[in-house]
Amino acid sequence: MTTPNVTITDSAAQQVAQLIALEGASGLLRLRISVSGGGCSGFQYHFTLDDAQTPDDQVFEKEGIAVIIDAISLGLLSDAIIDYTKDLTSAQFVIKNPNATASCGCGNSFSL
């Protein structure tokens, strides 16, 4: 059985680094991505800065930053791409999830 993989884009890594710098945490914080039931499509993504890690967390690193995902969420995010986009109307983390069969208009929830 292969370990699920998650890709972090340069843009996402740079944004996480900026957020950590704003918190003044000097690398102690990591971006935690989790999935829970809810949202308009069945599952929803959650993004938080976290300084804790549990034994079931998987850590993905890029450009000196770390993204942590718990084992249950990772099963739903296998082979996903974590990106950060910014345009005239919004700036947000975006997950390109190949496991999702549908997602809501804002991109924060999905279904399988």
For each residue, the residues with C-beta under 8 A, 3 or more apart:
1:
2: 5
3: 58
4: 58 74 75 77 78 79
5: 2 78 79
6: 58 60 67 69 74 77 78 79 80 81 82
7: 79 80 81 82
8: 12 13 60 61 62 65 67 81 82
9: 12 13 62 81 82 83 84
10: 13 14 62 63
11: 14 15 83 84 85
12: 8 9 15 16 62 67 82 83 84 93
13: 8 9 10 16 17 62 63 64 65
14: 10 11 17 18 63 84
15: 11 12 18 19 84 93
16: 12 13 19 20 30 31 65 67
17: 13 14 20 21 63 64 65
18: 14 15 21 22
19: 15 16 22 23 29 31 49
20: 16 17 23 25 26 27 29 49 65
21: 17 18 24
22: 18 19
23: 19 20 29 49
24: 21
25: 20 28 29 49 51
26: 20
27: 20 64
28: 25 51
29: 19 20 23 25 49 50 51
30: 16 49 50 51 53 59 65 66 67 68
31: 16 19 47 48 49 50 65 66 67 68
32: 46 47 48 49 50 67 68 69
33: 45 46 47 67 68 69 73 77 82 95
34: 45 46 48 69 70 73
35: 43 44 45 46 72 73 76 77
36: 43 44 46
37: 42 43 44
38: 42 43 44 109
39: 42 43 44 104 108 109 110
40: 104 109
41: 44 102 103 104 109 110 111
42: 37 38 39 109 110 111 112
43: 35 36 37 38 39 76 109 110 111 112
44: 35 36 37 38 39 41 108 109 110
45: 33 34 35 95 108 109 110
46: 32 33 34 35 36
47: 31 32 33 93
48: 31 32 34
49: 19 20 23 25 29 30 31 32
50: 29 30 31 32 53 68
51: 25 28 29 30
52:
53: 30 50 57 59 68
54: 57 70
55:
56: 70 71 72
57: 53 54 68 69 70 71
58: 3 4 6 68 69 70 71 74
59: 30 53 66 67 68
60: 6 8 66 67 68 69
61: 8 64 65 66 67
62: 8 9 10 12 13 65 67
63: 10 13 14 17
64: 13 17 27 61
65: 8 13 16 17 20 30 31 61 62
66: 30 31 59 60 61
67: 6 8 12 16 30 31 32 33 59 60 61 62 82
68: 30 31 32 33 50 53 57 58 59 60
69: 6 32 33 34 57 58 60 73 74 77
70: 34 54 56 57 58 73 74
71: 56 57 58 74 75
72: 35 56 75 76
73: 33 34 35 69 70 76 77
74: 4 6 58 69 70 71 77 78
75: 4 71 72 78
76: 35 43 72 73 97 99 112
77: 4 6 33 35 69 73 74 80 95 97 99
78: 4 5 6 74 75 98 99
79: 4 5 6 7 98 99
80: 6 7 77 95 96 97 98 99
81: 6 7 8 9 95 96
82: 6 7 8 9 12 33 67 93 94 95
83: 9 11 12 93 94 95 96
84: 9 11 12 14 15 91 92 93 94
85: 11 90 91 92 94
86: 90 91
87: 90 91
88:
89:
90: 85 86 87
91: 84 85 86 87
92: 84 85 107
93: 12 15 47 82 83 84
94: 82 83 84 85 107
95: 33 45 77 80 81 82 83 107
96: 80 81 83
97: 76 77 80 100 103 110
98: 78 79 80
99: 76 77 78 79 80 112
100: 97 103 110 111 112
101: 110 111 112
102: 41 110 111
103: 41 97 100 107 109 110 111
104: 39 40 41 107 108 109 110
105:
106: 109
107: 92 94 95 103 104
108: 39 44 45 104
109: 38 39 40 41 42 43 44 45 103 104 106
110: 39 41 42 43 44 45 97 100 101 102 103 104
111: 41 42 43 100 101 102 103
112: 42 43 76 99 100 101
